[in-house]
């Protein structure tokens, strides 16, 4: 993983080292720690966006 590259997800060095150690020969669970890290980041961003949407929706007043 190269800093600044489109493929860099900025996961911890421990996770990167685990992937490097298991890369040859590769197996199905190779990228599980990276996947969990990315899913956590995406979940946090999604929940933040959802809360913002709910707050905005609550501010909108419906007039007849």
N, C-alpha and C positions, 0 to 999 in steps of 0.2 A: 504494500500500500504506500503510495507516494503522497506526501503532503500536498494538498491543493489539487490533486487529480480528481476527476469526476467519480472515481471509484473509492475515494477515501471517505469512510464514515466516522473517522476519528474515534474508534473504539480504543479501549485501554491496551497498553503494551502487553499485558498478560494474555489477553484474548488473541492478539496478533501472534504472539509466540506460540500459543497453543495450536493455532491454525498452521503455522509454519512447520511445527514438529510433526503434524499429522498429514501433511500435504502429499507425502510420497510413501506409500501408495495412498491415493485418496480414497475416502470412504464416505458413505451417505451423511454421516453426522459431522463432517468436517467443518461446515460453516454454521452449525447450530448456535454457538456462542455469539457470533456476529449477527445472525438472524434475530436472536433474542434482544440484543442491544438495539438494533435498528427498529424492531417492532416496539420497543419501549419508547424510543424517541418519537416514532410516528403516533403512538397512542397518546403520549403527552400532548403533542401538537394538536391532534384531533380533539381531545377533550377540552383543550383551551379554546379552540375554535368553536366547539359546540356551546360552551359556556357563554362566549361572546355573542353568538347567535341568539341564544335564549335571552340574554340581557337586552339585546337590541329588540327582539320580538316583544318583550315585556314593556318596553318603552313606547311602542307603537299603539296609538289609541285608534280604535275602530269607531268611525262616525257613520251614522245612518243618514 
